[in-house]
Amino acid sequence: MPDDGKLRTIDHATRALRDRILSGALAKGAHLSETAAADMLGLSRTPIREALAQLVEEGLLERSASGRCTVRALTREDVADAIELRGVLEGTALRLAAERGPCPEALAEAEACVDAIELVISSGARALDFERYAELNAAFHAAVVRLPASPIIARELLRAHRLPLASPSAFLGRQAAQLAFRQSLIVAQSQHRAMLSAVTAREGTRAEALGREHARLARQNFDQALRAPNDALTEDIPGLSLVAAENSP
C-alpha cells in the first residue's frame, strides 16, 4: 500500500493536471506525456503515471493504444450523462438515508447549511451573496454524501462529482451575474429543504425523486451556459471550454 507521502504527491499531481485541463491551460486535443507532465510539475514520473490514470478514469483524458494521453473534447451528451449519473447516485443516497435512517451528524450539517442558505437568499435574487451561497451549497452536498452512512455510496458519489462539469458547484461561476441564474438558486434551495424533509419523514421514493430532479437543475444551468453569448462564462466555468466551441450557436 502506498505511504501517505506518496498518496499526497499523487493527489497533488492529479489536482494540478486537472486544474490545467479545466482552466483551458491544457486545451482539448493537447497531448500529454508522462515526461512532459513530470517536467511541468517538477515531479517524478511515478506519481504522474498514477495521476494520468486517474484523469483517464475521470474522462478528462483519453489514452491511445500506444499509451499516449490526449485531453478529451467533451460532447454535450458526455456532460448530460455525468450530471444524470450524479442525480441517480444522490437520489439513491437520499432514499437509503430515508429507509435506514440518516446519519445524525450529516443530517445536522445538511440542515444547518439549508438554514444558512435561507439567510443568504432572503435578500432576493438581485442582492444574493453568491460566494457564500456557493460555499454553503458545496457543504450541503458533502453532507448528502454522508447521509446514508454508506462507504460505497460515498465513494461512488465523490467519483461522480469529479466527472467533467458534474459537481454540484460546476456552474457556480460568473453566471451568478445573470438574474435568471440567481433565481434558479432560489429554486434549488426549495429542493434542498424538500429533500431533507423527505428523508426525515422516511419517504424514500420521494427523497430519491427529489434528488434526481435537483440534478436536472444543473443540466438546465449547463444548457443556459452554452447558450449565453459571453466568453467570460467559458473562462470562468472550469471545463466549459472543452465543450463550448462544439456546441455554440
WORA-V380344 format. One record per backbone hydrogen bond with DSSP energy under -1.0 kcal/mol. NH is the residue of the N-H (numbers start at 1). CO is the residue of the C=O. Records with the same first field share a line. If there is no record, write none. Layout:
NH: CO + CO
This chain:
7: 3
8: 4
9: 5
10: 6
11: 7
12: 8
13: 9
14: 10
15: 11
16: 12
17: 13
18: 14
19: 15
20: 16
21: 17
22: 18
23: 19
26: 20
29: 71
30: 27
32: 69
37: 33
38: 34
39: 35
40: 36
41: 37
42: 38
43: 38
49: 45
50: 46
51: 47
52: 48
53: 49
54: 50
55: 51
56: 52
57: 53
58: 54
60: 55
61: 55
62: 70
64: 68
67: 64
70: 62
71: 30
72: 60
79: 75
80: 76
81: 77
82: 78
83: 79
84: 80
85: 81
86: 82
87: 83
88: 84
89: 85
90: 86
91: 87
92: 88
93: 89
94: 90
95: 91
96: 92
97: 93
98: 94
99: 95
100: 96
101: 97
103: 147
107: 103
108: 104
109: 105
110: 106
111: 107
112: 108
113: 109
114: 110
115: 111
116: 112
117: 113
118: 114
119: 115
120: 116
121: 117
124: 121
130: 128
133: 129
134: 130
135: 131
136: 132
137: 133
138: 134
139: 135
140: 136
141: 137
142: 138
143: 139
144: 140
145: 141
149: 146
154: 150
155: 151
156: 152
157: 153
158: 154
159: 155
160: 156
161: 157
163: 160
166: 163
170: 167
172: 169
173: 171
176: 173
177: 174
178: 175
182: 178
183: 179
184: 180
185: 181
187: 183
188: 184
189: 185
190: 186
191: 187
192: 188
193: 189
194: 190
195: 191
196: 192
197: 193
198: 194
199: 195
200: 196
201: 197
202: 199
203: 198
204: 202
207: 203
208: 204
209: 205
210: 206
211: 207
212: 208
213: 209
214: 210
215: 211
216: 212
219: 215
220: 216
221: 217
222: 218
223: 219
224: 220
225: 221
226: 222
227: 223
228: 224
230: 228
233: 230
235: 231
236: 232
237: 233
239: 22
240: 237
242: 239
243: 240
244: 240
247: 243
248: 244
